Amino acid sequence: MRKLCVVGVGYVGLVTGTCFADLGNQVTCIDIDEAKIEKLKAGGMPIYEPGLEEMVRRNMQMGRLHFTTSYEEGVKGAEFVFIAVGTPSGVDGEADLKYVRMAAESIAAVMDHPLTIVNKSTVPVGTGDWVADIVEKHKANDVDFAVVSNPEFLREGSAVHDFMHPDRIVLGSLKREAAEKVAQLYLSLRAPIMITDLRTAEMIKYASNAYLANRISFINEIASICEALGADVKEVAVGMGYDKRIGSSYLDAGVGYGGSCFPKDVKALEHMASIHGCHPQLLRAVMEINRDQRRLVVQKLRDLLGTLDEKVIGILGLAFKPNTDDMRDAPAAEVIHLLQNEGARIKAYDPVAMEVAKGVLNDVTYCANPYEVAEGSDALVIMTEWNEFKHLDMASIKKAMRRPILIDGRNVYDVEEMQSLGFIYRGMGRGY
């Protein structure tokens, strides 16, 4: 059994720490947010992630998983310390590294034995060298350490599964021996392990997320062309996906990507490229197309309703994707804001994200279920493709609405079926 410390109990940190504990390690998670730590100690969860709560409780009961606000307690005796703190977007889209700096300085101040510091946070290329410099400068004791970059590839909503069944493990370090030590932690997962230098490992993360965001924006651009020319983008995507060179993943047209990773990471990569003399036209187009998809929802409503002033718009789905309560850069939040700016009144429902949404959105009427949202609405907009929404009694939904206008922002429903029920249906790139 190895002793690990994980700094940060957000999506990445909490999942990483808990999964390592489930693999038989002794793990202590640190966070400076006392409320989060006390909630976890009491058996509560600061985030919603399927399967995580049960795993946290099981490993706490087994004595393998602990939570603290003390770096001294967390680092004591640890062989590895994982930094898994947030790196939000700064003013110009750059990654804000203040939390990484705080973590590095705090680790340096208490470490009293050789340590491998593993960076899980998504950070600009070159941050591993920077972290090493900070630790060297602030360490209170003359002990050896190594910095390893170990980018995460966890998808919210399936993060536990992704950790336990990774496509690959990427490790980067200037000291190969340190990377090989970290590799030992992952051997039981039987995944390909790639060892590179620090900067290459950091770049793999950004390049991967930027490519996936590019696929989403590409299919959304195709959706706009399909709509103009009378083709159905869902069938187009299926036809493309059969090609082994292309594949079917991330080809779902809709209202665009959101969340804590794609928007932030594409912006950060664009910023890195710009300040180093590159001209990242493709990355800029990806962001522009994604922004326009959200505005397209409002345009569709305006075309069908005329003025939006005093119209009641029902929103189904608030989280940026299913199986999470994450509202960070959620398309629904921007669409609601744009609709409210034009005088619309908003009713909304989401299976798990409404409590989080209350801290983000103003003047929204939250409903107990989709049928309550539909009651008296002039239009209904699907913003998140929760499974629950795929099995609604749509005849009852239509009957409850003031006007049978359905904007399917995730292409959940069959066009002909909705039209046969009497809906004025508009999907994204469905070619009517």
C-alpha positions in Angstrom: 0.0 0.0 0.0 1.4 3.4 -1.0 0.6 6.7 0.6 -0.7 9.4 -1.7 -1.8 13.0 -1.2 -4.2 14.8 -3.6 -4.5 18.6 -3.4 -8.0 19.8 -4.5 -11.4 18.1 -4.1 -13.0 19.3 -7.3 -14.0 16.9 -10.1 -10.5 15.8 -10.9 -9.1 15.7 -7.4 -11.9 14.0 -5.7 -12.3 11.4 -8.5 -8.5 10.8 -8.6 -8.1 10.5 -4.9 -11.1 8.2 -4.4 -10.2 5.9 -7.3 -6.6 5.6 -6.1 -8.0 4.7 -2.7 -10.2 2.1 -4.3 -7.1 0.6 -5.9 -5.8 -0.1 -2.4 -3.7 3.0 -1.7 -3.8 5.2 1.4 -5.0 8.6 0.2 -5.4 12.0 1.9 -7.2 14.7 0.0 -6.4 18.4 0.9 -8.5 21.4 0.2 -8.4 24.9 1.7 -12.2 25.1 1.5 -13.1 24.1 5.0 -16.8 23.8 4.1 -16.0 21.2 1.4 -13.8 19.2 3.7 -16.3 19.2 6.5 -19.1 18.1 4.1 -17.0 15.2 2.9 -16.1 14.1 6.4 -19.8 14.1 7.2 -20.6 11.9 4.2 -21.8 14.7 1.9 -20.6 15.4 -1.7 -19.6 18.8 -3.1 -20.3 17.6 -6.7 -22.6 15.2 -8.5 -20.8 12.4 -10.3 -22.5 9.0 -10.8 -20.9 6.3 -8.7 -18.6 8.6 -6.8 -20.5 9.1 -3.6 -20.7 5.3 -2.9 -17.0 4.9 -3.7 -16.1 7.8 -1.3 -18.1 6.3 1.5 -16.8 2.8 1.0 -13.1 3.9 1.1 -13.7 6.2 4.1 -15.2 3.2 6.0 -12.2 1.1 4.9 -9.8 3.7 6.3 -8.1 4.3 3.0 -9.5 7.8 2.2 -9.1 10.8 4.4 -9.9 14.6 4.1 -8.1 17.5 5.6 -7.3 21.2 5.2 -3.8 20.7 6.6 -0.9 20.4 4.1 1.3 19.2 6.9 -1.1 16.3 7.7 -1.7 15.4 4.0 2.0 15.5 2.9 3.4 13.7 5.9 4.7 10.3 4.9 3.3 10.6 1.3 5.4 9.3 -1.6 3.3 11.2 -4.2 1.5 14.5 -4.1 -1.0 15.1 -6.9 -1.9 18.7 -7.7 -5.5 18.8 -8.9 -6.6 22.4 -8.4 -8.6 24.6 -10.8 -7.0 26.6 -13.5 -9.8 29.0 -14.6 -9.6 31.3 -17.6 -7.9 34.7 -17.0 -8.8 38.0 -18.6 -7.3 37.2 -22.0 -8.2 33.5 -22.0 -4.9 32.4 -20.4 -5.0 29.8 -17.7 -4.9 31.4 -14.2 -2.3 29.5 -12.2 -2.7 31.1 -8.8 -4.1 27.9 -7.3 -1.3 25.9 -8.7 1.2 28.3 -7.3 -0.5 28.2 -3.9 -0.4 24.4 -3.9 3.3 24.3 -4.9 4.3 26.8 -2.3 2.3 25.0 0.4 3.8 21.6 -0.5 7.3 23.0 -0.5 6.8 24.5 3.0 6.0 21.2 4.7 7.8 18.5 2.7 10.5 16.9 4.8 11.3 13.8 2.7 11.9 12.9 -1.0 8.7 13.5 -2.9 7.2 13.1 -6.4 4.9 16.0 -7.2 2.4 15.0 -9.9 0.6 17.7 -11.8 -3.0 16.6 -12.7 -4.3 20.1 -13.3 -4.6 21.2 -16.9 -1.8 23.8 -17.2 0.0 25.7 -19.9 3.0 24.1 -21.6 6.0 24.9 -19.4 4.2 24.8 -16.1 6.0 21.7 -14.9 9.3 23.6 -15.1 7.7 26.5 -13.3 6.3 24.3 -10.5 9.8 22.8 -10.0 11.3 26.3 -9.7 8.6 27.3 -7.1 9.2 24.2 -5.0 12.9 24.6 -5.2 12.7 28.2 -4.1 10.2 27.7 -1.2 11.2 24.3 0.2 11.8 24.5 3.9 14.1 21.4 4.0 16.9 20.3 1.7 15.1 17.2 0.2 15.0 15.9 -3.3 11.9 16.0 -5.4 10.7 15.5 -8.9 7.8 16.9 -10.9 5.8 14.7 -13.2 3.0 15.9 -15.6 0.1 13.4 -15.6 -2.8 15.1 -17.4 -6.3 13.8 -16.8 -8.8 12.7 -19.4 -11.9 12.4 -17.3 -15.3 13.2 -18.7 -17.8 14.6 -16.3 -20.7 12.2 -15.9 -18.4 9.2 -16.5 -15.3 10.2 -14.6 -15.1 7.2 -12.3 -15.4 4.8 -15.3 -12.9 6.9 -17.3 -10.3 6.7 -14.4 -10.7 3.0 -14.0 -10.7 2.3 -17.8 -8.4 4.8 -19.4 -7.5 4.9 -23.1 -3.9 5.8 -22.1 -1.8 7.1 -19.2 0.4 10.1 -20.2 3.4 10.9 -17.9 6.0 13.5 -18.6 9.1 14.4 -16.6 12.7 15.5 -16.8 13.5 12.5 -14.6 12.3 9.3 -16.3 12.7 7.4 -13.0 10.1 9.6 -11.4 7.7 9.0 -14.3 8.2 5.3 -14.0 7.4 5.4 -10.3 4.1 7.1 -11.0 3.5 4.5 -13.8 3.5 1.8 -11.1 0.4 3.3 -9.6 -1.5 2.7 -12.8 -0.3 -0.8 -13.7 -3.4 -2.6 -12.4 -5.5 -0.6 -14.9 -3.8 -2.3 -17.8 -3.7 0.8 -20.0 -1.0 1.9 -22.4 1.5 4.1 -20.6 3.3 6.8 -22.5 6.3 8.6 -21.0 7.5 11.8 -22.5 9.2 15.0 -21.4 7.2 17.5 -19.3 6.1 19.9 -22.1 5.0 17.2 -24.5 2.8 15.7 -21.8 1.2 19.1 -21.1 0.6 19.7 -24.8 -1.0 16.3 -25.3 -3.8 17.4 -23.0 -4.5 20.7 -24.8 -4.2 19.1 -28.2 -6.7 16.4 -27.3 -9.3 18.7 -25.9 -8.9 21.2 -28.8 -9.3 18.4 -31.3 -12.5 17.1 -29.7 -13.9 20.7 -29.5 -13.0 21.1 -33.2 -15.1 18.0 -34.0 -18.1 19.5 -32.2 -17.8 22.8 -33.9 -17.2 21.1 -37.3 -20.5 19.1 -37.1 -22.3 22.2 -35.9 -21.1 24.0 -39.0 -22.2 21.1 -41.1 -25.6 21.3 -39.3 -26.0 24.9 -40.4 -25.3 23.9 -44.0 -27.7 21.0 -43.7 -30.4 23.3 -42.5 -29.9 25.6 -45.4 -29.9 22.8 -48.0 -32.5 20.5 -46.6 -30.4 17.6 -45.3 -30.5 16.0 -41.9 -27.3 16.3 -39.9 -28.1 13.3 -37.7 -28.1 11.0 -40.7 -25.0 12.8 -42.1 -23.1 12.2 -38.9 -24.1 8.5 -38.9 -22.9 8.2 -42.5 -19.6 9.9 -41.6 -19.1 7.8 -38.5 -19.1 4.5 -40.4 -15.8 5.6 -42.0 -13.1 4.1 -39.7 -10.9 7.1 -40.4 -13.5 9.4 -38.8 -15.5 7.4 -36.2 -18.8 8.5 -34.6 -17.7 10.1 -31.4 -18.2 13.9 -30.8 -20.3 14.2 -34.0 -23.6 15.2 -32.3 -24.8 18.5 -33.6 -26.5 20.8 -31.0 -26.1 23.9 -29.0 -22.3 23.4 -28.6 -19.8 22.4 -25.9 -19.6 23.8 -22.4 -18.3 22.8 -19.0 -15.0 23.3 -17.3 -12.6 21.9 -19.9 -13.3 22.5 -23.6 -14.1 26.3 -23.4 -11.2 27.0 -21.0 -8.6 24.8 -22.7 -9.3 26.0 -26.3 -9.0 29.6 -25.0 -5.8 28.8 -23.2 -4.2 27.1 -26.2 -5.2 30.0 -28.5 -3.6 32.4 -26.0 -0.4 30.3 -25.8 -0.2 30.1 -29.6 -0.9 33.9 -30.0 1.7 35.1 -27.6 4.4 32.8 -29.1 4.0 34.2 -32.6 1.5 31.6 -34.0 -1.7 32.4 -35.8 -4.3 29.9 -34.5 -7.1 30.6 -37.0 -8.7 27.2 -36.5 -9.0 27.5 -32.7 -10.6 30.9 -33.1 -13.1 29.5 -35.6 -13.9 26.6 -33.2 -14.8 29.1 -30.4 -16.7 31.4 -32.7 -18.9 28.6 -34.1 -19.6 27.3 -30.6 -20.7 30.8 -29.5 -23.0 31.1 -32.5 -24.8 27.8 -31.7 -26.2 29.3 -28.5 -27.4 32.4 -30.3 -29.0 30.3 -32.9 -31.5 28.9 -30.4 -32.6 32.5 -29.6 -32.9 33.2 -33.3 -35.1 30.2 -33.9 -37.4 31.3 -31.1 -37.5 34.9 -32.4 -38.4 33.6 -35.9 -41.3 31.6 -34.6 -42.6 33.9 -31.9 -41.8 37.3 -33.3 -41.0 39.3 -30.2 -39.8 37.4 -27.1 -41.0 40.1 -24.7 -43.3 38.5 -22.0 -43.2 35.2 -23.7 -42.8 32.2 -21.4 -40.0 29.9 -22.5 -39.5 26.5 -20.9 -36.0 25.2 -20.6 -35.4 21.4 -20.1 -31.8 20.8 -18.9 -29.5 23.3 -17.3 -26.2 21.4 -16.7 -23.8 21.6 -19.6 -24.2 17.8 -20.2 -26.1 14.9 -18.7 -25.1 13.1 -15.5 -23.5 16.2 -13.9 -24.6 19.3 -12.0 -21.9 21.4 -13.5 -23.1 24.8 -14.7 -19.7 26.1 -15.7 -20.1 27.7 -19.2 -23.3 25.7 -19.6 -25.0 26.6 -22.9 -28.3 26.9 -21.1 -27.1 29.7 -18.9 -26.1 31.8 -21.8 -29.3 31.1 -23.7 -31.4 32.0 -20.7 -29.4 35.2 -20.3 -30.0 36.2 -23.9 -33.7 35.3 -23.7 -34.1 37.4 -20.5 -32.4 40.3 -22.2 -35.3 40.3 -24.8 -37.9 40.2 -22.1 -38.7 36.5 -22.0 -39.8 34.8 -18.7 -38.1 31.5 -18.0 -39.3 28.3 -16.5 -36.7 25.5 -16.1 -36.1 21.9 -14.9 -33.0 19.8 -14.5 -32.8 16.4 -12.7 -29.7 17.4 -10.6 -28.4 20.9 -11.5 -31.1 23.2 -10.2 -29.5 23.9 -6.8 -26.3 24.8 -8.5 -28.2 26.8 -11.1 -29.8 29.0 -8.4 -26.4 30.4 -7.7 -25.8 31.2 -11.3 -29.1 32.3 -12.8 -31.6 35.0 -11.7 -35.3 35.3 -12.1 -35.9 31.7 -13.2 -38.9 29.7 -12.1 -37.7 26.3 -11.2 -40.2 23.4 -11.7 -40.6 20.0 -10.2 -40.7 18.2 -13.5 -40.9 18.7 -17.3 -44.7 18.7 -17.4 -44.7 21.7 -15.0 -42.3 23.5 -17.2 -44.5 22.9 -20.2 -47.6 24.3 -18.5 -48.5 27.6 -20.1 -45.2 27.9 -22.0 -45.0 29.5 -25.4 -42.1 27.4 -26.4 -40.0 24.5 -25.0 -36.2 24.3 -25.5 -34.2 21.1 -24.9 -30.8 22.2 -23.7 -29.4 19.0 -22.1 -30.0 15.5 -23.4 -30.9 13.8 -20.1 -32.3 10.3 -20.6 -35.4 11.4 -18.7 -36.3 13.7 -21.5 -36.2 10.9 -24.1 -39.1 9.1 -22.6 -41.6 11.9 -21.9 -45.3 11.8 -22.8 -44.9 14.3 -25.5 -48.7 14.4 -26.2 -49.2 15.6 -22.6 -46.4 18.1 -23.0 -48.0 19.6 -26.1 -51.4 19.7 -24.4 -50.0 21.7 -21.5 -48.3 24.3 -23.6 -49.8 27.6 -24.7 -48.1 27.1 -28.1 -46.7 23.8 -29.4 -43.2 25.2 -30.3 -40.4 22.8 -29.6 -36.7 23.7 -30.1 -34.7 20.6 -29.8 -31.2 21.9 -29.0 -29.8 18.4 -28.7 -31.7 16.6 -31.5 -33.2 14.2 -29.0 -36.5 13.7 -30.8 -37.6 12.3 -34.2 -38.7 15.0 -36.5 -41.7 13.2 -38.1 -43.0 12.0 -34.8 -43.0 15.4 -33.3 -44.6 16.9 -36.3 -47.3 14.2 -36.3 -48.1 15.1 -32.7 -48.7 18.7 -33.8 -45.5 20.3 -32.6 -43.8 23.1 -34.5 -40.5 21.4 -34.3 -37.0 22.9 -34.9 -33.9 20.9 -34.3 -30.3 21.7 -35.1 -29.5 21.0 -38.7 -32.5 18.7 -39.3 -33.3 20.1 -42.8 -36.9 21.2 -42.8 
